[in-house]
Amino acid sequence: MMDSATNAGAPARQATPILLFDDECAVCRRMAHWVRGVARNALGEQTIDVRPIGEDPEVLRKLDPRLDIWQVYAKSHLLMPDGSLLIAGEAVAEVLRRSPGMAWCAWLFSVQIFKLRPFQSLLDLGYVILSDVRPIFGCKSCGAPALWARPFVWLVKTTKRLTGPKSHAAHRPNFTPLAATGDVKPRPPAPPAP
Amino acid sequence: MTHRLSESTQSGRSASRDGITSLDAAGFEARVMQGHGPIAVEFMSYSCAHCGAMEPVLQEVAETLRSREPIFRVNVAIELDLAATYEIEGTPTLIMFSEGREVGRSEGPDPDAATVLEAVTAPFGLQ
């Protein structure tokens, strides 16, 4: 079921929904790549416009004044042509509905039993779990994992440390190394001494 | 249950409530290098979840300090030269300046108000 709220006074809408994804997160990049592959109509045209979130809050606000860049990085946002905004599991369900190759399963998420949507609830839960375990799959910009996921993340990291190449970088729990996000730039060479 | 629009609009971090000014290189030169008195700058990136966790805390600290010590933010994903100049290794990094000179630094502090307040005020003895 779609959120029917619309945004009066918003910029002109485009015909296809816009899916905003975290380009710094390896898991999200893989998902976005997959969506670009499956969200095509019979003519091969994209049925969903998949865009990286970027780093400019103003660009997002121009797209839709309700978009808060921190929130958009925290959960998937799908901006619909009618101005409604779908978030997290709802966004995933709508992406599946609009992907011809996945329509066979997308109907499940609309099924209601006693006013509840059990499959949508499962999808929402799956979304939260995947979101929480992203650090296991190499997302270094995703922050501290949720409490329940920490033992698993610790186990994976310890295994990698024991079996992989040695790193002497100090681990800091509230810190994202720039090398992880691709924002690093080599320092310019020092000017020659006079 | 449908995730309503309010999920992304009632975060308390909207631009109108932003007590931290974002600076580009020119703004940094004018407000930090030419600035007087204690100044704190957060080198951050919107894609960094630790910076997202830090954001409401820093807003609270900025509100506490108000005019005693302005807090600015520099986006290292855009201001690459500033990040290189100050040898930013990761985000969030807080650097405290006085008369255009770095006087203190805190890399990845715990995102709680007491820790961050201590980090941004200790170099100036404000607390």
Interface residues (C-beta under 8 A of the other chain):
Chain A: M1 M2 D3 A5 N7 D22 D23 E24 C25 I53 E55 D56 P57 R61 R66 L67 D68 I69 W70 Q71 V72 Y73 A74 K75 H77 S84 L85 L86 I87 A88 G89 E90 R117 S121 S141 C142 G143 A144 R172 P173 N174 F175 T176 P177 L178 A180 T181 D183 V184 K185 P186 R187 P188
Chain B: M1 T2 H3 R4 L5 E7 S8 T9 S11 R13 S14 A15 S45 Y46 S47 C48 A49 H50 C51 G52 A53 M54 E55 N75 V76 A77 I78 L80 D81 A83 A84 E87 I88 E89 G90 T91 P92 E107 G108 P109 D110 P111
